[in-house]
Amino acid sequence: MGYACTYVVMRLLELSHWCIAGAARRLKEDYGYWYAPDGRDTEQQTAFESVEVAPQALEMLFHAAVDKPFHVSVDNLGLEVDRDAFAQRVTQRAAEYEQNGMPARAAAFCHALKDVWQRGLTTEDAIKRALPLLPARGQDGRLS
């Protein structure tokens, strides 16, 4: 995977976290998500995977929108991890999002990605088309 593709993959994961985080969490470093580096034990890995299912499911849908391959990230080189089981959970959650809808920011972002990457619209036009999918702005002008 080239540098540009790796950069896109990394950004799509971070954007998926942003799409899920509420207003207060978006003000925190790493959106307040728990993280532990490589070398997690089984309990820590289970906790990591439980919070990562939803954002990685969104990431999977974002990858499809830009026609890039998606691979789950278990982020742990020091422990034998059942990558296939985690991938199944992520795939199931992505299917649930497709069937029941995504969080509003994720839906708008995915819509804009598809408009640019699949339909050839300009970024500006894609944003204009995606904005109505977002919740109403509060009195301070910020998205809720």
C-alpha positions in Angstrom: 0.0 0.0 0.0 1.5 3.3 -1.0 1.9 6.4 1.2 -1.1 8.2 -0.3 -3.4 5.2 0.2 -2.1 4.7 3.8 -2.9 8.3 4.5 -6.4 8.0 3.2 -7.0 4.8 5.3 -5.7 6.5 8.4 -7.9 9.6 7.8 -11.0 7.5 7.2 -10.6 5.8 10.5 -10.1 9.1 12.4 -13.1 10.6 10.6 -15.2 7.6 11.6 -14.4 8.3 15.2 -15.3 11.9 14.7 -18.6 10.9 13.1 -19.6 8.9 16.2 -18.3 11.3 18.9 -20.8 13.6 20.5 -20.3 17.3 20.9 -18.4 17.0 24.2 -16.2 14.1 23.0 -15.2 16.0 19.9 -13.5 18.6 22.2 -11.3 15.9 23.8 -8.0 14.5 22.5 -8.6 11.4 20.4 -12.3 12.2 21.1 -12.0 10.7 24.5 -11.6 7.1 23.2 -9.7 4.7 25.3 -6.5 3.4 23.8 -3.6 1.2 24.8 -0.6 0.5 22.7 0.6 -2.8 21.3 1.1 -5.4 24.0 -2.5 -5.4 25.3 -3.6 -8.4 27.3 -6.7 -10.4 26.4 -9.0 -8.2 28.6 -7.6 -5.0 27.1 -7.9 -6.3 23.6 -11.6 -7.3 24.2 -12.2 -3.7 25.5 -10.5 -2.2 22.4 -12.5 -4.3 20.0 -15.8 -3.5 21.7 -15.2 0.3 21.2 -13.8 -0.2 17.7 -16.6 -2.2 16.1 -18.8 0.9 15.4 -16.1 3.2 14.0 -14.5 0.5 12.0 -17.9 -0.4 10.5 -18.3 3.2 9.4 -14.7 3.1 8.1 -15.7 0.1 6.1 -18.6 2.0 4.5 -16.3 5.0 3.8 -13.8 2.7 2.1 -16.6 1.4 -0.1 -17.6 5.0 -0.9 -14.1 5.7 -2.2 -13.7 2.3 -3.8 -10.7 1.4 -1.6 -10.2 -2.0 0.1 -10.9 -2.2 3.8 -9.1 -4.3 6.4 -10.0 -4.3 10.1 -7.4 -3.1 12.5 -6.8 -5.1 15.7 -3.9 -2.8 16.6 -2.1 -5.4 18.6 1.0 -7.3 17.5 1.8 -8.8 20.9 -1.2 -11.1 21.3 -2.9 -13.8 19.2 -6.1 -12.1 18.0 -9.0 -13.6 16.2 -9.1 -11.1 13.4 -11.8 -13.0 11.5 -14.2 -12.9 14.4 -13.6 -9.2 14.8 -14.0 -8.7 11.1 -17.4 -10.5 11.2 -18.6 -8.2 14.0 -17.5 -5.1 12.0 -19.2 -6.4 8.9 -22.4 -7.1 10.8 -22.4 -3.6 12.3 -21.8 -2.1 8.8 -24.8 -4.0 7.5 -26.8 -2.7 10.4 -25.8 0.9 9.5 -26.8 0.3 5.9 -30.2 -1.2 6.9 -31.0 1.2 9.8 -29.0 4.3 8.9 -25.7 5.8 10.1 -25.2 8.6 12.6 -26.0 11.9 10.8 -22.4 13.2 10.4 -21.4 9.8 9.1 -24.3 9.6 6.6 -23.5 13.1 5.3 -19.8 12.4 5.0 -20.4 9.1 3.2 -22.8 10.8 0.9 -20.2 13.4 0.0 -17.5 10.8 -0.5 -19.8 8.9 -2.9 -20.6 12.2 -4.8 -16.9 13.0 -5.3 -15.4 9.5 -5.8 -18.3 7.7 -7.6 -20.3 10.5 -9.2 -17.4 12.9 -10.1 -18.9 15.9 -8.4 -16.7 18.7 -7.1 -16.0 18.7 -3.4 -18.0 22.0 -3.1 -21.0 20.5 -4.8 -20.8 17.3 -2.7 -20.7 19.3 0.5 -23.7 21.4 -0.7 -25.6 18.1 -1.3 -24.6 16.6 2.0 -25.3 19.6 4.3 -29.1 19.0 4.4 -28.4 15.5 5.9 -26.9 17.1 9.0 -28.9 18.0 12.1 -30.0 21.6 12.5 -27.5 24.0 13.9 -27.8 25.3 17.4 -28.2 29.0 18.3 -24.4 29.3 18.5 -24.1 28.1 14.8 -22.5 24.8 15.8 -23.8 21.4 14.8 -25.4 19.6 17.6 
